[in-house]
């Protein structure tokens, strides 16, 4: 969780403030002191292997056209909330990413504004 705003560059060249990149069973979390983290809902925690979860992570990246590599090992940790309207918590798995290029605009389902020419305080994820 970031204590300051996070700005993420999209393929249109704009920097989106606190972008929301999510699906029914995942979200991508940008932070001020950790690499971007892909979080995936574990529907059947006792039946899924790391291989299953890595396969789902690869699908998510491909479906959203996000150019990234995994960093480190998968982690099973705290329960997470996956909906903006249903605040139920679910077991979750996550892995850090090294994102190689701008996020496709169509992958961003929501945001708090576009930086434009404003001077801002926060973390900026930008790729040339």
C-alpha positions as CSV (number, residue, x, y, z in Angstrom):
1,X,0.0,0.0,0.0
2,X,1.3,3.3,-1.0
3,X,1.4,6.3,1.4
4,X,1.6,8.7,-1.5
5,X,-0.1,8.9,-4.9
6,X,1.2,6.6,-7.6
7,X,1.3,7.7,-11.2
8,X,1.6,5.0,-13.9
9,X,2.4,5.6,-17.6
10,X,0.0,4.1,-20.1
11,X,0.5,3.5,-23.8
12,X,-1.1,6.8,-24.6
13,X,1.9,8.5,-22.9
14,X,-0.3,9.9,-20.1
15,X,0.5,9.3,-16.4
16,X,-2.6,7.9,-14.6
17,X,-3.0,8.7,-10.9
18,X,-3.7,5.6,-8.7
19,X,-4.8,3.4,-11.7
20,X,-7.2,0.6,-11.1
21,X,-6.2,-2.5,-13.0
22,X,-8.3,-5.4,-12.0
23,X,-10.5,-8.3,-13.1
24,X,-12.8,-10.7,-11.3
25,X,-10.0,-12.6,-9.7
26,X,-7.0,-10.3,-9.7
27,X,-5.7,-6.8,-9.3
28,X,-2.4,-5.1,-9.9
29,X,-1.1,-3.1,-7.0
30,X,1.5,-0.3,-7.5
31,X,3.4,0.8,-4.4
32,X,5.9,3.4,-3.3
33,X,8.4,0.9,-1.7
34,X,7.8,-2.5,-3.4
35,X,7.7,-3.6,-7.0
36,X,4.3,-3.8,-8.7
37,X,2.4,-6.8,-7.3
38,X,0.0,-9.0,-9.1
39,X,-2.6,-10.4,-6.6
40,X,-4.8,-13.3,-7.5
41,X,-7.8,-14.7,-5.7
42,X,-7.4,-18.3,-4.6
43,X,-10.7,-20.0,-5.4
44,X,-9.7,-23.4,-4.0
45,X,-6.6,-22.7,-1.9
46,X,-6.0,-26.3,-0.9
47,X,-6.3,-27.6,-4.5
48,X,-4.1,-25.1,-6.3
49,X,-0.4,-25.4,-6.8
50,X,2.1,-22.7,-7.5
51,X,2.2,-23.9,-11.0
52,X,-1.5,-23.3,-11.4
53,X,-1.2,-19.8,-10.0
54,X,1.8,-19.0,-12.2
55,X,-0.2,-20.2,-15.2
56,X,-3.1,-17.9,-14.2
57,X,-0.6,-15.0,-13.7
58,X,0.7,-15.5,-17.2
59,X,-2.8,-15.6,-18.6
60,X,-3.7,-12.3,-16.8
61,X,-0.6,-10.6,-18.2
62,X,-1.3,-11.9,-21.7
63,X,-5.0,-11.0,-21.6
64,X,-4.2,-7.5,-20.5
65,X,-1.2,-7.1,-22.9
66,X,1.1,-6.2,-19.9
67,X,4.8,-6.8,-20.7
68,X,6.2,-8.0,-17.4
69,X,8.4,-10.6,-15.8
70,X,8.0,-12.3,-12.4
71,X,10.4,-11.2,-9.6
72,X,11.0,-13.6,-6.8
73,X,8.8,-16.4,-5.7
74,X,5.0,-16.6,-5.4
75,X,3.7,-15.7,-1.9
76,X,0.5,-16.8,-0.1
77,X,-0.3,-14.2,2.4
78,X,-3.1,-12.1,3.8
79,X,-6.6,-12.3,2.6
80,X,-7.5,-9.5,0.1
81,X,-10.7,-7.8,-1.1
82,X,-11.2,-8.1,-4.9
83,X,-14.3,-6.0,-5.4
84,X,-15.1,-2.3,-5.0
85,X,-18.7,-3.2,-4.0
86,X,-18.4,-6.5,-2.1
87,X,-15.9,-6.1,0.7
88,X,-15.6,-9.8,1.5
89,X,-12.0,-11.0,2.0
90,X,-10.6,-14.0,0.1
91,X,-7.4,-16.0,0.4
92,X,-4.9,-14.6,-2.1
93,X,-1.6,-15.4,-3.8
94,X,0.7,-12.7,-5.2
95,X,3.9,-12.2,-7.1
96,X,6.0,-9.1,-7.7
97,X,6.5,-8.0,-11.3
98,X,9.1,-6.1,-13.3
99,X,7.0,-4.3,-15.8
100,X,9.0,-3.7,-19.0
101,X,6.7,-1.1,-20.8
102,X,3.8,1.2,-20.4
103,X,0.4,-0.3,-19.4
104,X,-2.2,-0.5,-22.1
105,X,-4.9,2.1,-21.7
106,X,-7.6,-0.5,-22.0
107,X,-6.2,-2.4,-19.0
108,X,-6.9,0.6,-16.8
109,X,-10.5,0.3,-15.5
110,X,-10.4,3.4,-13.3
111,X,-8.1,6.2,-12.1
112,X,-8.1,9.4,-10.0
113,X,-7.0,11.7,-12.8
114,X,-4.2,12.3,-15.3
115,X,-1.0,14.1,-14.2
116,X,-0.7,16.4,-17.3
117,X,1.8,19.2,-16.6
118,X,1.1,19.4,-12.9
119,X,3.9,19.1,-10.4
120,X,3.0,16.2,-8.1
121,X,4.2,14.5,-5.0
122,X,4.2,10.7,-5.4
123,X,5.8,7.8,-7.1
124,X,6.0,7.7,-10.9
125,X,6.2,4.5,-12.9
126,X,7.4,5.5,-16.4
127,X,9.0,3.6,-19.3
128,X,10.8,5.2,-22.3
